[in-house]
Amino acid sequence: MSAATREPGARAGFNLVEFSTRRRVTVAMATLTFVLFGLIALRDLKVNLLPDLSYPTLTVRTDYTGAAPAEIETLVTQPVEEAVGVVKNLRKLTSVSRTGQSDVVLQFAWGTTMDQASLEVRDKMEALQLPLEAKAPVLLRFNPSTEPIMRLALTGKTASGNDADAVRRLTELRRYADDDLKKKLEPVEGVAAVKVGGGLEDEVQVDIDQQKLAALNIPISTVVDRLKQENVNISGGRLEEGSQRYL
């Protein structure tokens, strides 16, 4: 048998077991310290489903009352995207064009100084030329705790198997939600915005008399082309009188 030898001057490696055995008081005090800090953190640490984080996201919102989505996209959304698309640390750019409103969402890289990013976006917006009827763009900071937390559903009774009655009820519910319920909810304290979705919106249906078309020798394609020519998407503004709204 041979015993392990160590050359003179060589340093032995750190032995945790030996250190813990020789320094029992030190190890015990360190352990108690860690346990104490853990208990304090457990008591004071707050748990939040939606913590207050500074998300690196900005939203450029522009209101253009009475304008259709196609006009919003061409006259507002696209110019805004071109103006702010060169801001530093921008990672993703998305947009939503709806009737009377444009939202351009800018997502920045984590760690971006949002105050500086906001200043850069504002500088780009000041040099932007928008339609005179459009309001000045508003810069919004994204916060997940301000996301919608309440959804309301409207239902109505219809005759069983009666499709025409179901269509009528859906149209009435949509009209009620837009013209009545939305106006009552928007002034409520704490409500930031009210959005309506679903249902059926008013539309114009054109019924074709095939016999008359055949008698006049007019092809159906001619009727379709004429309807497309007359269906011009032009904003005529909005007039409100009492509880009535005219577009």
N, C-alpha and C positions, 0 to 999 in steps of 0.2 A: 504494500500500500504506500501511496505517496501523498504527502500533504501539499495543499496549494500554497504557493509562495508568491510574494509580491516584491517587485524590485524596489530597492530603496528610492525614496523620493516620489514614488507613484502615489497619486491621490485616489482614495476609494470613492466609489459612486455614492450618491445620496440614498440612504436607506430609510424609507418612510416608517417602516415598522419600528426600527431601532430608535428613530427620532421620537416617535409617539410614546415609546416606552420610557425613554429617558426624560422627556419633557411632558409628563402627563398633566401637570398643572397648566402649562401654556396651551396644550391642545384642548383641555377642558374649557378654559376661558374663551378660546377662539370659537369653540362649538357653541357655547352659551351665547356669545355675542351674535353669531349668525342666526341662532334660533330667536333671539330677542328682536333683531331687526326684521326677521320674517313675520313674527307675530304682529309687530307694529304695521308692517306693510299690508298684512292681511286685514287688519282693522281699518286702516285709512284708505286703502286702494279702492277707488270707485269703479264700478262696472257699469258700462253704458252700452245699450244695444247699438246706438248710433253715436259714437264718440265725436267730440268736437274737433275734427281734423280740418286743417286748411287744405282743401282739395285744390290741386293746381288746374282749375278750370274756370274759364270766363265765358259769359254769354252776352253777345251783342244783340239786343232786342230793339227792333224798329217797328213802330206802328204807322200804318198807312191806311187810314179809315176808308172803307168802301172798295178797296182794290181787291181784285180777284187773285187767287194763288198764282196764276201764270204771270200776272203783272208783278206781283211781289217777287217772284223768282228772277225775272229779267231786270227790273228796275231797282231792286233793293238788295236782294240776297247775293246775287253774283258780284255786284260792285263791292259789297262789304267783304266777301271772301277774297277777292283780288287785293283789297287794301290791307287786310290783316294777315294774309297768308304768308308774309315774309317776316313776321315777328320772331325774334330769337327764342329758341328752346320750344317752339311749337311742334307737337308730335302728331296731332290729329285735328282735323277740321271737319265738322259736320254742320248741316243746316236743315231747317224746317221752314217751309213757306206755306202759310195758311191764309185764309181770307182776312185781310186787314193787318197782318202781323208777320214779321220775319224774325227768326231766331237763328243766329250763327254761333255755334258752340266751339270754343277753342280749348283743347286739352294740351297742357304743357307737361314737360318732364318733371318727375318728382325732384324736389330740391330747388325748383325755380323760385326766385324771389317774386312773389305775385304782385307786390306793390310796384316794382319796376316794370313787370310785364303789363300791368294796368296802364301805366304811364305811356308805354310804347303803343299800346292799342289805342288809347285816347288820341295820341298824336296822329296816328294813321286815320282815325275817324274824322278829325278836324279838317283834313285835306280832301275828304270825300265829298263828291257832288251827288246829292240825292234829289228826287223830285220835290218841288216846292210844297206839295200837299203832304209829304211825309214828315212825321215828327222827328226830332233829333234822336239819334240812337242812344240807348241807355245801356250802360255796362253793368252787368249783374255778376256777383260772385256766387259760385255754386256751393251749396251746403246740403248734404244728404238729409240733415235733420229737418229741412224745410220742404222736403218732398211731400206730395199729397198723402194724407193719412185717412181720408174719408171718401168713400165712393157711395153714391146713391143710385139706385135702380128704380126706374118707373115701369109699372106694368099696368095693363088694362084688360078688361074682360072682352072677349069676342065670341061671336056665335061659332059653335063647333063646326069645323069644315068649311067655313065661309071665308075664302081667301080675300075677297074684296073688302070685307069688314075688317080683316086683320091688317090689310094695307092701310085702310083709312085710320085705324086706331094707332098704328105706328107713326103715321104722318102727324096725327094730332098730338101724340106724345112728344115728338121731336119739336113741334112748333111750341108746345107748352114749355118744354125745357129751355128753349132758346129765348122766347119772348116774355116768359113769366118767372119761372123758377130761378133762372140765372140772375135776373135783375134783383130778385129778393135776397139771394145769397151773397152777391158781391159786396153790398154795403156792410155786411156783418163784420164786427170787430174781430180781427185775427185772421180773416180770410184774405189770402194774397191773390188768388185767381180762381176762376171757375171755368172749367172746360166741359163742353158737351160732346158726346159721341154716341153713335148708334142711331137707331130709329130710321125713319125715311124722310128725306127732305123733299120739298115741293119741286115738281118737275112738270114740264110741258110734254104731253104725248101727242103725236101726230098720227091719226088714223088715215090710211090710204084707201081710196075707193078704186079698186082694181078695174072695175068695169068702165068707169069714167076715164081712167088713164088710157085704157085700150081704145075707147071711142075717140079720144083726142090724139091718139098715136103719140103719147108721151111716155118714154121709158122711165122706169123707177129710178135709174141712175141720175136722170135730170132733176128729179125731185130732191134726191139726196144731196146733190151738188148745190142746189139752190138753198137748201136749209143750212148747209155749211157756210155759204156766203153770207146769209142773213144772221147766223149765230155768231155775232161779233162780240168779243169779250172786252167791253169798255165800261169803266167805272163811271156811273152817273151820280155818285155821291149818295148821301143819306139824309133823310128829313124825318125828324122826330116831332110829333105833336101829341102831347099828353102821353097816353099809354100806347099810342099807335106809332109804328115805325115804317117808313116808306123807303124802299131802295130804288 
